[in-house]
Amino acid sequence: MFLCEQLLQCKKESLADFTNPSSSMNISELLTSAGYPHISVTEERRHLAYECILLYEVITKRIPALDDLRKGLASVKVSQTTLLDLLGKLPDVQQRVFPPHTGKIDIMMLKLHLEWRETADPVNQAAQQFFLQYIDELHEKDGADNNETLEDMVLFWTGCPSLPPDVTTKLLVKYLENHPSKVLAESSTCTLELSIPVVHNDYSVFKDYLNKSISYGKLGFGKI
């Protein structure tokens, strides 16, 4: 997904790299896997190429696994009724078959998953320290006084309230533009990226806007 992000952001002169077999930015294989080998990467069609790859990575490639799950549910019968039919008729059964996540996130495991976008900018480094302080505070309060939790933060960040099972899967922390309009955190759930604001000079203000970002964003997705 990093390549897709670069595809949208690069200059027109660099678009040829995305179909150059010797380039590290080549996305020809991705387009072929997505079923669109005929799409040329031009200034007019870069967004089309991006959308085709995104559709495949987020939805299309997951359909076979979902079909297998559906077949498995249809093969299990309870009193001559398939489990698939029961799930459609009885919401209570849904909760039993697919129980909601109730586990707590271990703060040390969370920090092992973190990966920081390298920066030498003192403003970004200050925001990094604010964010680490924020994580520690979420852990200490653990939802007390209706505060956000680590699970809420990860849900906003990734679309899932639990950490990836493999610690090699990283949660990337990036830095927003230092602009007065960039006061809220932004998440890209597909790429597991969280962009934090750098405009706040006071931790209490930073925390307030992080809380707002998570509170309003955790029930849906961030930027996809």
NUDREN-166788 format. One record per residue (C-alpha): x, y, z. Coordinates in steps of 0.05 Angstrom, whole numbers, padded with zeros to 5 digits, always signed. Layout:
! residues N
XYZ
...
END
This chain:
! residues 224
+00000+00000+00000
+00060+00045+00008
+00069+00042-00068
-00003+00064-00078
+00008+00123-00033
+00070+00142-00073
+00030+00135-00137
-00018+00189-00115
+00036+00236-00089
+00092+00231-00140
+00106+00282-00195
+00082+00269-00265
+00154+00257-00288
+00161+00198-00241
+00100+00159-00264
+00141+00118-00313
+00175+00085-00254
+00111+00050-00235
+00112+00007-00298
+00188+00001-00304
+00207-00072-00290
+00275-00051-00262
+00244+00001-00215
+00229-00013-00141
+00165+00026-00152
+00138-00021-00206
+00065-00038-00194
+00053-00079-00257
+00049-00144-00216
-00002-00112-00169
-00045-00090-00227
-00041-00159-00258
-00061-00192-00192
-00119-00144-00187
-00142-00164-00257
-00124-00099-00291
-00059-00112-00329
-00083-00067-00386
-00085-00003-00345
-00030+00045-00363
-00002+00090-00308
-00010+00160-00336
-00027+00227-00304
-00099+00218-00326
-00104+00146-00300
-00062+00145-00237
-00124+00150-00193
-00157+00093-00232
-00096+00049-00221
-00096+00066-00147
-00170+00050-00140
-00164-00017-00177
-00107-00040-00132
-00142-00015-00069
-00207-00051-00088
-00169-00116-00097
-00127-00111-00034
-00185-00091+00011
-00244-00130-00017
-00234-00176-00077
-00176-00218-00050
-00216-00231+00013
-00277-00259-00022
-00251-00331-00028
-00237-00334+00047
-00307-00307+00062
-00338-00357+00013
-00302-00413+00049
-00328-00388+00116
-00398-00384+00087
-00393-00456+00061
-00369-00480+00129
-00427-00447+00165
-00475-00477+00115
-00447-00547+00127
-00464-00545+00201
-00536-00563+00217
-00575-00554+00282
-00643-00590+00280
-00641-00592+00204
-00627-00517+00200
-00559-00494+00177
-00517-00450+00222
-00514-00400+00166
-00590-00393+00167
-00591-00388+00242
-00541-00331+00240
-00586-00293+00193
-00648-00303+00236
-00622-00300+00307
-00577-00242+00329
-00562-00277+00395
-00531-00335+00357
-00485-00286+00321
-00457-00264+00388
-00444-00337+00408
-00410-00357+00343
-00372-00291+00335
-00363-00264+00405
-00340-00192+00411
-00268-00178+00428
-00259-00169+00503
-00184-00176+00512
-00140-00120+00538
-00081-00094+00499
-00014-00103+00532
+00023-00037+00530
+00091-00070+00521
+00066-00110+00462
+00036-00047+00432
+00103-00011+00436
+00137-00070+00402
+00090-00060+00343
+00105+00014+00336
+00147+00039+00279
+00163+00113+00274
+00173+00153+00211
+00244+00178+00217
+00250+00252+00230
+00302+00302+00253
+00251+00358+00260
+00247+00380+00334
+00173+00395+00325
+00159+00323+00303
+00203+00296+00358
+00163+00335+00410
+00099+00306+00381
+00129+00237+00387
+00143+00247+00461
+00072+00273+00471
+00044+00211+00437
+00085+00164+00480
+00061+00201+00541
-00010+00194+00515
-00003+00119+00507
+00023+00112+00578
-00034+00153+00604
-00086+00111+00568
-00055+00049+00599
-00055+00078+00669
-00127+00104+00667
-00154+00042+00630
-00220+00076+00611
-00233+00108+00679
-00277+00171+00678
-00301+00153+00608
-00231+00163+00580
-00210+00130+00515
-00172+00064+00521
-00114+00031+00485
-00166-00014+00451
-00203+00048+00426
-00139+00078+00399
-00120+00014+00362
-00191+00008+00335
-00185+00079+00307
-00116+00064+00280
-00128-00005+00248
-00203-00018+00246
-00194-00074+00297
-00192-00068+00373
-00135-00118+00380
-00062-00118+00358
-00038-00157+00297
-00019-00228+00319
+00051-00222+00290
+00096-00170+00322
+00132-00161+00256
+00069-00127+00231
+00083-00055+00248
+00037+00003+00265
+00068+00063+00232
+00067+00131+00265
+00074+00190+00218
+00071+00266+00227
+00020+00313+00198
+00038+00377+00164
+00055+00433+00213
-00006+00473+00194
-00060+00506+00238
-00115+00464+00205
-00081+00398+00222
-00103+00391+00295
-00133+00321+00294
-00100+00254+00285
-00113+00218+00220
-00113+00143+00209
-00104+00100+00148
-00131+00033+00170
-00111-00005+00106
-00037+00012+00116
-00039+00013+00192
-00015+00084+00194
-00031+00138+00245
-00011+00210+00230
-00007+00252+00292
-00013+00328+00296
+00050+00369+00309
+00019+00438+00317
+00005+00432+00392
+00057+00461+00439
+00021+00438+00502
+00010+00365+00520
-00060+00377+00549
-00082+00406+00482
-00050+00349+00444
-00085+00299+00488
-00152+00333+00480
-00148+00330+00404
-00124+00258+00405
-00184+00240+00448
-00231+00275+00400
-00199+00240+00340
-00208+00171+00372
-00277+00185+00401
-00307+00205+00334
-00265+00160+00290
-00264+00093+00327
-00335+00074+00307
-00317+00076+00233
-00253+00077+00194
-00201+00130+00185
-00176+00149+00116
-00173+00089+00070
END
